[in-house]
Amino acid sequence: MPSANDIRKGQVIKFNGEPHLVMETQHRTPGNLRAFVQIKMRNLRYGKALDQRFASTDTIEVFSTDKRTLEFSYADRGTFAFIDPETFDQIEILETTLGDVKNYLTAGGKVDVLFVDEKPLTVELPSAVNLKVIESADGIKGDTASNVQKPAKVETGLIVHVPLFVKEGEIIRVSTDDGSYLGRA
């Protein structure tokens, strides 16, 4: 097992029995004290970020990781199926693992999946996705004060606030960071 000095950004380490993604490392040597490594990391199961201090000589278990681009295929009873376009293997991920990511998945959409010890752990979306509006109220004529918006339901069930001119059946671009409307696709 590597020592704390050998840990680098992007690695997945075991801390308190859970996998944590290392986001930042700093090696510090204060005046009269022993050297230590300050690691900023994020728990991959719960998403909680934390700072932890390790002695330079501490050994830390590092997980083997693999990042693959997969294509979303379908959802069935809380399970989401993805296809590896190279090997055509089907990988199923539970809804609890996906979290809010499920609101941006459409058939054929590509996502990056981080595998830790051959188990899918996190799903990374592109910064924006195109979604079809399936339900939207009509704008009222004359209701054009300034930047008036209405709620619209998209094909994944997500509610997005859109301008009045957006109609049912249109394809819109939605930010995956905050679920905001970016424009027509």
TORLUMLUM-611867 format. One record per atom (N, C-alpha, C, O): residue number from 1; atom name; x, y, z. Coordinates in steps of 0.05 Angstrom, whole numbers, plus 5000, padded with zeros to 4 digits. Each point is the difference from the previous one (the first is absolute). Layout:
residues N
    k   a    xx    yy    zz
  NUM  CA     X     Y     Z
...
end
This chain:
residues 185
    k   a    xx    yy    zz
    1   N  5017  4976  5000
    1  CA  4983  5024  5000
    1   C  5018  5025  5000
    1   O  5020  5001  5014
    2   N  4972  5019  4971
    2  CA  5016  5024  4998
    2   C  4997  5017  5026
    2   O  4981  4998  5015
    3   N  5040  5019  4989
    3  CA  4998  5018  5023
    3   C  4984  5025  4993
    3   O  4994  5004  4976
    4   N  4999  5012  5043
    4  CA  4984  5024  4996
    4   C  5014  5019  4980
    4   O  4987  5015  4986
    5   N  5040  4985  5014
    5  CA  5015  5018  4981
    5   C  4995  4993  4971
    5   O  5002  5017  4983
    6   N  4991  4957  5012
    6  CA  4997  4991  4972
    6   C  4972  5004  4989
    6   O  4995  4994  4976
    7   N  4986  5015  5040
    7  CA  4972  5003  4991
    7   C  4998  5025  4983
    7   O  5012  5021  5006
    8   N  4974  4976  4971
    8  CA  4997  5022  4981
    8   C  4971  5006  4994
    8   O  4983  4983  5005
    9   N  5012  5040  4984
    9  CA  4973  5008  4992
    9   C  4989  4981  4979
    9   O  5014  4991  4982
   10   N  4960  5001  5022
   10  CA  4987  4982  4981
   10   C  5000  4971  5009
   10   O  4985  4984  4989
   11   N  5031  5009  5031
   11  CA  5000  4973  5010
   11   C  4976  4995  5018
   11   O  4989  5019  5012
   12   N  5003  4956  4991
   12  CA  4979  4993  5019
   12   C  5013  4984  5022
   12   O  5012  4979  4996
   13   N  4985  5031  5029
   13  CA  5012  4988  5023
   13   C  4978  4989  5019
   13   O  4977  5008  4999
   14   N  5031  4974  5019
   14  CA  4982  4989  5020
   14   C  5005  5015  5026
   14   O  5022  5001  5010
   15   N  4957  5012  5000
   15  CA  5001  5015  5025
   15   C  4975  4994  5016
   15   O  4978  5004  4990
   16   N  5025  4986  5034
   16  CA  4978  4992  5017
   16   C  4982  4979  4986
   16   O  4976  4999  5004
   17   N  5037  4983  4981
   17  CA  4986  4979  4986
   17   C  4984  5008  4976
   17   O  4986  4983  4988
   18   N  5015  5042  5004
   18  CA  4985  5010  4977
   18   C  5019  5010  4978
   18   O  5022  5010  5007
   19   N  4971  4989  4968
   19  CA  5016  5011  4978
   19   C  4998  5030  4999
   19   O  4977  5011  5002
   20   N  5045  5003  4997
   20  CA  5001  5029  4998
   20   C  5017  5009  4976
   20   O  5022  4989  4996
   21   N  4969  5030  4989
   21  CA  5014  5011  4977
   21   C  5018  5023  5010
   21   O  4990  5018  5013
   22   N  5036  4980  4981
   22  CA  5018  5021  5009
   22   C  4998  5024  4981
   22   O  5004  4997  4976
   23   N  4988  5026  5035
   23  CA  4997  5024  4983
   23   C  5024  5019  5002
   23   O  5005  5014  4981
   24   N  5010  4985  5041
   24  CA  5023  5017  5003
   24   C  5018  4989  5021
   24   O  4991  4990  5021
   25   N  5035  5012  4975
   25  CA  5019  4992  5021
   25   C  5021  5023  5004
   25   O  5008  5013  4981
   26   N  5001  4990  5044
   26  CA  5021  5019  5006
   26   C  5018  4987  5020
   26   O  4992  4990  5021
   27   N  5034  5011  4973
   27  CA  5020  4990  5019
   27   C  5010  5024  5016
   27   O  5009  5020  4988
   28   N  4989  4978  5038
   28  CA  5008  5023  5017
   28   C  5021  4992  5020
   28   O  5000  4977  5011
   29   N  5018  5041  4994
   29  CA  5021  4996  5020
   29   C  5002  5025  5017
   29   O  5016  5018  4995
   30   N  4967  4984  5026
   30  CA  5001  5023  5017
   30   C  5026  5001  5017
   30   O  5012  4979  5005
   31   N  4997  5044  5003
   31  CA  5024  5005  5015
   31   C  5010  4978  5018
   31   O  5018  4985  4992
   32   N  4972  5012  5031
   32  CA  5010  4981  5020
   32   C  4985  4973  5000
   32   O  5006  4983  5017
   33   N  4974  5014  4966
   33  CA  4984  4976  5000
   33   C  5008  4980  4979
   33   O  5016  5006  4982
   34   N  4973  4970  5019
   34  CA  5005  4980  4980
   34   C  4985  5007  4975
   34   O  4979  5013  5001
   35   N  5031  4977  4976
   35  CA  4986  5005  4974
   35   C  4974  4984  4999
   35   O  4998  4979  5012
   36   N  4983  5032  4974
   36  CA  4974  4987  4997
   36   C  4989  5006  4972
   36   O  5009  5018  4986
   37   N  4971  4966  5006
   37  CA  4987  5004  4974
   37   C  4971  5007  5006
   37   O  4985  4985  5014
   38   N  5006  5037  4975
   38  CA  4972  5009  5002
   38   C  4986  4992  4975
   38   O  5008  5008  4978
   39   N  4971  4975  5025
   39  CA  4985  4990  4977
   39   C  4971  5009  5001
   39   O  4987  4996  5020
   40   N  5005  5017  4958
   40  CA  4972  5007  4997
   40   C  4987  4978  4982
   40   O  5009  4995  4978
   41   N  4970  4992  5033
   41  CA  4988  4978  4986
   41   C  4970  5000  5002
   41   O  4988  5014  5017
   42   N  4999  4971  4965
   42  CA  4971  4998  4999
   42   C  4991  4971  5002
   42   O  5010  4983  4985
   43   N  4972  5011  5033
   43  CA  4989  4973  5003
   43   C  4984  4993  4975
   43   O  4982  5015  4993
   44   N  5025  4963  4994
   44  CA  4986  4993  4975
   44   C  4973  4988  5004
   44   O  4984  4999  4981
   45   N  5009  4992  5042
   45  CA  4974  4989  5005
   45   C  4980  5021  5008
   45   O  4977  4999  4992
   46   N  5031  5021  5024
   46  CA  4982  5020  5010
   46   C  5005  5028  4990
   46   O  4983  5017  5003
   47   N  5039  4988  4984
   47  CA  5006  5026  4988
   47   C  5011  5021  5020
   47   O  5004  5022  4992
   48   N  5000  4970  5033
   48  CA  5009  5019  5020
   48   C  5030  5005  4997
   48   O  5016  4981  4997
   49   N  4992  5045  5003
   49  CA  5029  5007  4997
   49   C  5012  5004  5028
   49   O  4986  5009  5018
   50   N  5039  4984  4985
   50  CA  5013  5004  5025
   50   C  5030  5004  4996
   50   O  5012  4991  4981
   51   N  5001  5022  5039
   51  CA  5029  5004  5001
   51   C  5010  4981  5021
   51   O  4989  4997  5022
   52   N  5033  4989  4972
   52  CA  5012  4982  5020
   52   C  5030  5003  4999
   52   O  5012  5004  4979
   53   N  5000  4994  5045
   53  CA  5029  5003  5003
   53   C  5012  4973  5005
   53   O  4990  4985  5018
   54   N  5030  5007  4967
   54  CA  5014  4975  5004
   54   C  5030  5005  5005
   54   O  5011  5019  4989
   55   N  5001  4965  5028
   55  CA  5029  5001  5004
   55   C  5013  4991  4974
   55   O  4989  4983  4986
   56   N  5034  5028  5008
   56  CA  5014  4993  4974
   56   C  5005  4970  4998
   56   O  5002  4989  4978
   57   N  5002  4998  5045
   57  CA  5007  4971  4999
   57   C  4975  4982  5001
   57   O  5003  4975  4997
   58   N  4973  5035  5006
   58  CA  4976  4984  5001
   58   C  4996  4985  4973
   58   O  5006  5011  4979
   59   N  4985  4964  5022
   59  CA  4994  4986  4976
   59   C  4970  5001  4994
   59   O  4984  4999  5019
   60   N  5010  5005  4956
   60  CA  4972  5003  4992
   60   C  4994  4981  4977
   60   O  5015  4997  4981
   61   N  4962  4989  5021
   61  CA  4992  4981  4980
   61   C  4988  5016  4976
   61   O  4982  5016  5003
   62   N  5027  4978  4973
   62  CA  4991  5012  4976
   62   C  4985  4980  4983
   62   O  5009  4978  4995
   63   N  4966  5029  4997
   63  CA  4984  4983  4983
   63   C  5009  5002  4971
   63   O  5008  5021  4991
   64   N  4989  4957  4994
   64  CA  5004  5001  4971
   64   C  4975  5012  4987
   64   O  4978  4991  5007
   65   N  5025  5028  4976
   65  CA  4977  5013  4987
   65   C  5001  4998  4970
   65   O  5021  4995  4988
   66   N  4956  5008  5000
   66  CA  4998  4999  4971
   66   C  4976  5018  4993
   66   O  4979  4998  5011
   67   N  5025  5019  4969
   67  CA  4979  5018  4991
   67   C  4993  4992  4972
   67   O  5016  4999  4982
   68   N  4958  4995  5014
   68  CA  4990  4991  4974
   68   C  4977  5018  4991
   68   O  4984  5009  5017
   69   N  5014  4995  4957
   69  CA  4977  5015  4989
   69   C  4979  4979  4992
   69   O  5005  4982  4984
   70   N  4971  5021  5028
   70  CA  4978  4981  4995
   70   C  4977  5015  4989
   70   O  4997  5024  5002
   71   N  4985  4961  4985
   71  CA  4976  5010  4988
   71   C  4976  4991  5016
   71   O  4997  4976  5006
   72   N  4985  5044  5002
   72  CA  4976  4992  5015
   72   C  4981  4986  4981
   72   O  4995  5008  4978
   73   N  4994  4969  5032
   73  CA  4982  4984  4984
   73   C  4971  5003  5009
   73   O  4983  5009  4985
   74   N  5011  4983  5040
   74  CA  4973  5001  5010
   74   C  5000  5000  5031
   74   O  5020  4993  5012
   75   N  4956  5013  4999
   75  CA  4997  4999  5029
   75   C  4977  4981  5006
   75   O  4980  4999  4985
   76   N  5023  4984  5036
   76  CA  4979  4981  5007
   76   C  5000  4996  5030
   76   O  5019  4989  5011
   77   N  4960  5020  5003
   77  CA  4996  4996  5029
   77   C  5024  5007  5017
   77   O  5010  4983  5015
   78   N  5000  5041  4982
   78  CA  5022  5009  5017
   78   C  5027  4991  4991
   78   O  5020  5006  5014
   79   N  4982  4981  4964
   79  CA  5025  4991  4989
   79   C  5004  5013  4972
   79   O  4982  4999  4983
   80   N  5042  5013  5013
   80  CA  5006  5013  4974
   80   C  5021  4984  4986
   80   O  5021  4993  5011
   81   N  4973  5000  4964
   81  CA  5018  4983  4984
   81   C  5016  5017  4980
   81   O  4989  5017  4987
   82   N  5037  4977  5013
   82  CA  5019  5014  4982
   82   C  5013  4979  4983
   82   O  5004  4977  5008
   83   N  5004  5031  4967
   83  CA  5014  4982  4982
   83   C  5028  5011  4995
   83   O  5003  5024  4995
   84   N  5017  4959  5006
   84  CA  5027  5007  4993
   84   C  5001  4998  4969
   84   O  4998  4978  4989
   85   N  5007  5045  4997
   85  CA  4999  4999  4970
   85   C  5023  4984  4988
   85   O  4998  4992  4977
   86   N  5023  5002  5038
   86  CA  5023  4985  4989
   86   C  4995  4970  5003
   86   O  5005  4984  4981
   87   N  4987  5007  5043
   87  CA  4997  4971  5005
   87   C  4971  4991  4999
   87   O  4994  4976  5000
   88   N  4987  5043  5000
   88  CA  4971  4995  5000
   88   C  4991  4985  5025
   88   O  4979  4987  5000
   89   N  5036  5017  5022
   89  CA  4992  4989  5026
   89   C  4979  5018  5011
   89   O  5001  5025  4997
   90   N  4979  4963  5017
   90  CA  4980  5016  5014
   90   C  5007  5003  5029
   90   O  5006  4981  5014
   91   N  4994  5044  4996
   91  CA  5007  5006  5027
   91   C  4975  5013  5013
   91   O  4990  5019  4989
   92   N  5002  4970  5034
   92  CA  4976  5011  5014
   92   C  5009  5015  5024
   92   O  5017  4991  5016
   93   N  4972  5033  4988
   93  CA  5006  5018  5023
   93   C  4974  5006  5014
   93   O  4980  5007  4987
   94   N  5020  4991  5039
   94  CA  4976  5006  5016
   94   C  4994  5030  5001
   94   O  5018  5016  4998
   95   N  4956  4990  5004
   95  CA  4991  5028  5001
   95   C  5013  5015  5024
   95   O  5006  5024  4997
   96   N  4998  4962  5025
   96  CA  5012  5013  5023
   96   C  5029  5009  4995
   96   O  5009  5020  5011
   97   N  5005  4965  4972
   97  CA  5028  5007  4993
   97   C  5000  5024  4982
   97   O  5018  5017  5001
   98   N  4962  4985  4981
   98  CA  4999  5022  4980
   98   C  4993  5027  5013
   98   O  5011  5020  4993
   99   N  4970  4980  5025
   99  CA  4991  5025  5012
   99   C  4985  5017  4980
   99   O  4983  4991  4985
  100   N  5024  5035  5014
  100  CA  4987  5019  4982
  100   C  5008  4996  4971
  100   O  4988  5012  4982
  101   N  5033  4972  5012
  101  CA  5009  4996  4973
  101   C  4977  4988  4983
  101   O  5000  5005  4976
  102   N  4982  4980  5036
  102  CA  4979  4987  4985
  102   C  4982  5020  4986
  102   O  4986  4993  4980
  103   N  5012  5032  5029
  103  CA  4984  5021  4988
  103   C  5010  5009  4973
  103   O  4987  5015  4986
  104   N  5037  4977  5007
  104  CA  5013  5010  4975
  104   C  5007  4977  4981
  104   O  5013  5005  4980
  105   N  4978  4971  5026
  105  CA  5006  4977  4983
  105   C  4979  4996  4979
  105   O  4976  4997  5006
  106   N  5032  5002  4969
  106  CA  4982  4993  4978
  106   C  5012  4977  4984
  106   O  5024  4996  5001
  107   N  4959  4988  4986
  107  CA  5009  4977  4985
  107   C  5022  5008  4980
  107   O  4996  5019  4985
  108   N  5026  4967  5016
  108  CA  5022  5005  4982
  108   C  5019  5022  5010
  108   O  5021  5005  4987
  109   N  4973  5007  5035
  109  CA  5018  5021  5011
  109   C  5025  4988  5012
  109   O  4999  4979  5013
  110   N  5024  5034  4983
  110  CA  5025  4990  5009
  110   C  5008  5013  5027
  110   O  4996  5024  5004
  111   N  5014  4959  5014
  111  CA  5009  5010  5026
  111   C  5027  4986  5007
  111   O  5006  4978  4989
  112   N  5010  5035  5028
  112  CA  5025  4988  5010
  112   C  4994  4987  5027
  112   O  4989  5013  5018
  113   N  5018  4961  4984
  113  CA  4995  4986  5025
  113   C  5027  4992  5012
  113   O  5017  4988  4987
  114   N  4987  5019  5039
  114  CA  5024  4993  5014
  114   C  4996  4973  5014
  114   O  4982  4997  5016
  115   N  5035  4983  4977
  115  CA  4999  4974  5012
  115   C  5022  4998  5021
  115   O  5023  5006  4994
  116   N  4970  4985  5030
  116  CA  5020  4995  5021
  116   C  4998  4970  5006
  116   O  4979  4990  5008
  117   N  5043  4996  4988
  117  CA  5001  4971  5003
  117   C  4977  4986  4984
  117   O  4986  4983  5011
  118   N  5011  5025  4964
  118  CA  4980  4989  4982
  118   C  4971  5005  5007
  118   O  4982  4987  4989
  119   N  5013  5031  5030
  119  CA  4972  5007  5008
  119   C  4995  5029  4991
  119   O  5017  5018  5006
  120   N  4961  4988  4981
  120  CA  4994  5028  4992
  120   C  4994  5016  5025
  120   O  4982  4992  5016
  121   N  5032  5030  4988
  121  CA  4996  5016  5024
  121   C  4988  5028  4995
  121   O  4982  5008  5015
  122   N  5028  5006  4965
  122  CA  4989  5026  4994
  122   C  4996  5003  4970
  122   O  5013  4988  4984
  123   N  4968  5030  5010
  123  CA  4993  5005  4972
  123   C  5004  5030  4995
  123   O  4989  5016  5015
  124   N  5027  4991  4965
  124  CA  5005  5028  4994
  124   C  4985  5007  4974
  124   O  5004  4986  4980
  125   N  4981  5035  5021
  125  CA  4985  5009  4976
  125   C  5015  5022  4985
  125   O  5019  5012  5011
  126   N  4974  4992  4964
  126  CA  5011  5024  4986
  126   C  4988  5025  5014
  126   O  4981  4998  5015
  127   N  5030  5026  4979
  127  CA  4991  5024  5013
  127   C  4972  5008  4993
  127   O  4986  5013  5015
  128   N  5004  4978  4961
  128  CA  4973  5006  4992
  128   C  4989  4977  4983
  128   O  5015  4987  4986
  129   N  4959  5009  5015
  129  CA  4987  4979  4984
  129   C  4975  5011  4986
  129   O  4989  5021  5008
  130   N  5003  4966  4970
  130  CA  4977  5008  4985
  130   C  4976  4982  5009
  130   O  5002  4976  5000
  131   N  4976  5037  5008
  131  CA  4977  4986  5009
  131   C  4975  5010  4986
  131   O  4998  5024  4993
  132   N  4982  4959  5003
  132  CA  4975  5007  4986
  132   C  4979  5008  5020
  132   O  4996  4987  5021
  133   N  4991  5036  4974
  133  CA  4979  5010  5017
  133   C  4975  4983  4994
  133   O  4991  4999  4977
  134   N  4997  4989  5044
  134  CA  4976  4984  4995
  134   C  4975  5013  5012
  134   O  4977  4992  4992
  135   N  5026  5027  5025
  135  CA  4977  5013  5012
  135   C  5007  5029  5008
  135   O  5020  5005  5014
  136   N  4965  5014  4975
  136  CA  5005  5028  5006
  136   C  4975  5016  4995
  136   O  4986  4996  4980
  137   N  5008  5022  5039
  137  CA  4976  5018  4997
  137   C  5006  5021  4978
  137   O  5023  5007  4996
  138   N  4956  5002  4991
  138  CA  5003  5021  4980
  138   C  5005  5027  5014
  138   O  4988  5005  5021
  139   N  5028  5011  4967
  139  CA  5005  5027  5011
  139   C  4975  5017  4995
  139   O  4986  4997  4979
  140   N  5009  5022  5039
  140  CA  4977  5018  4997
  140   C  5008  5024  4984
  140   O  5021  5012  5006
  141   N  4963  4996  4974
  141  CA  5007  5023  4983
  141   C  5001  5025  5018
  141   O  4982  5005  5016
  142   N  5039  5010  4980
  142  CA  5003  5025  5016
  142   C  5015  4995  5025
  142   O  5008  5020  5014
  143   N  4998  4956  4993
  143  CA  5015  4994  5025
  143   C  5030  4999  4993
  143   O  5013  4979  5002
  144   N  4997  5044  4991
  144  CA  5028  5001  4991
  144   C  5015  5021  5016
  144   O  5016  5015  4988
  145   N  4980  4987  5037
  145  CA  5013  5020  5017
  145   C  5030  4999  4995
  145   O  5010  5011  4980
  146   N  5005  4976  5036
  146  CA  5029  4997  4994
  146   C  5008  4972  5010
  146   O  4998  4993  5023
  147   N  5012  4992  4958
  147  CA  5011  4973  5005
  147   C  4979  4983  5016
  147   O  5007  4987  5020
  148   N  4969  5012  4970
  148  CA  4979  4983  5012
  148   C  5005  4971  4992
  148   O  5005  4995  4977
  149   N  4993  4987  5042
  149  CA  5005  4972  4995
  149   C  4977  4983  5010
  149   O  4984  5008  5017
  150   N  5013  4968  4971
  150  CA  4979  4982  5008
  150   C  5013  4972  5004
  150   O  5021  4995  4989
  151   N  4966  4988  5027
  151  CA  5011  4973  5004
  151   C  4994  4983  4976
  151   O  4978  5001  4988
  152   N  5041  4982  5005
  152  CA  4996  4981  4978
  152   C  5011  4973  5009
  152   O  5022  4998  5012
  153   N  4963  4980  4983
  153  CA  5009  4973  5007
  153   C  5014  4988  4975
  153   O  4989  5001  4978
  154   N  5035  4988  5026
  154  CA  5015  4988  4979
  154   C  4996  4969  5001
  154   O  4989  4990  5019
  155   N  5021  4997  4961
  155  CA  4996  4971  4996
  155   C  5010  4983  5024
  155   O  4990  4977  5003
  156   N  5028  5033  5013
  156  CA  5011  4984  5022
  156   C  4984  5005  5026
  156   O  5005  4987  5020
  157   N  4975  5032  4979
  157  CA  4984  5006  5024
  157   C  5010  5025  5015
  157   O  4987  5009  5018
  158   N  5035  5002  4973
  158  CA  5012  5024  5013
  158   C  4983  5024  4992
  158   O  4991  5003  4978
  159   N  5004  5015  5042
  159  CA  4986  5025  4995
  159   C  5021  5022  4996
  159   O  5017  5005  5017
  160   N  4982  5009  4960
  160  CA  5019  5021  4993
  160   C  4985  5026  4995
  160   O  4979  4999  4987
  161   N  5030  5023  5023
  161  CA  4988  5026  4995
  161   C  5010  5011  4974
  161   O  5024  5004  4996
  162   N  4958  5000  4985
  162  CA  5007  5008  4972
  162   C  4986  5026  4993
  162   O  4980  5008  5013
  163   N  5029  5007  4967
  163  CA  4986  5024  4990
  163   C  4973  4993  4989
  163   O  4995  4977  4993
  164   N  4988  5043  5004
  164  CA  4972  4995  4991
  164   C  4998  4989  4972
  164   O  4980  4987  4994
  165   N  5039  5018  4989
  165  CA  4998  4992  4972
  165   C  5006  4970  4996
  165   O  4995  4990  4978
  166   N  5015  4996  5042
  166  CA  5005  4971  4997
  166   C  4974  4984  5001
  166   O  4984  5004  5018
  167   N  5012  4979  4962
  167  CA  4976  4984  4997
  167   C  5005  4971  5004
  167   O  5023  4991  5000
  168   N  4956  4993  5004
  168  CA  5002  4971  5002
  168   C  5012  4989  4974
  168   O  4994  5009  4978
  169   N  5022  4970  5026
  169  CA  5013  4987  4977
  169   C  5027  5012  4992
  169   O  5014  4987  4984
  170   N  4993  5036  5026
  170  CA  5026  5012  4993
  170   C  5022  4987  5016
  170   O  4996  4989  5022
  171   N  5028  5012  4967
  171  CA  5024  4989  5013
  171   C  5014  5024  5012
  171   O  5006  5020  4986
  172   N  5000  4979  5040
  172  CA  5014  5022  5014
  172   C  5026  4990  5011
  172   O  5004  4976  5005
  173   N  5015  5042  5000
  173  CA  5026  4994  5012
  173   C  4998  5007  5030
  173   O  4992  5022  5007
  174   N  5015  4958  5010
  174  CA  4998  5004  5029
  174   C  5028  4995  5013
  174   O  5014  4981  4993
  175   N  4993  5036  5025
  175  CA  5025  4998  5015
  175   C  4997  4977  5020
  175   O  4980  4997  5014
  176   N  5040  4985  4987
  176  CA  4999  4978  5019
  176   C  5010  5008  5028
  176   O  4997  4985  5019
  177   N  5014  5038  4983
  177  CA  5010  5010  5026
  177   C  4977  5008  5018
  177   O  4998  4992  5024
  178   N  4983  5024  4965
  178  CA  4978  5011  5016
  178   C  4972  4996  4988
  178   O  4981  5009  5012
  179   N  5018  4978  4965
  179  CA  4974  4994  4988
  179   C  4987  5025  4987
  179   O  4976  5001  4998
  180   N  5040  5019  4995
  180  CA  4989  5024  4988
  180   C  4999  4998  4970
  180   O  5015  4986  4987
  181   N  4967  5030  5001
  181  CA  4996  5002  4971
  181   C  5023  5016  4988
  181   O  5007  5021  5010
  182   N  5005  4968  4969
  182  CA  5023  5013  4986
  182   C  4992  5011  4973
  182   O  5013  5017  4989
  183   N  4966  4972  4999
  183  CA  4992  5008  4973
  183   C  4987  4977  4985
  183   O  4999  4978  5010
  184   N  4993  5028  4965
  184  CA  4990  4979  4983
  184   C  5022  4985  4988
  184   O  5022  5011  4995
  185   N  4974  4964  4999
  185  CA  5020  4983  4988
  185   C  4998  5001  4970
  185   O  5016  4987  4986
end
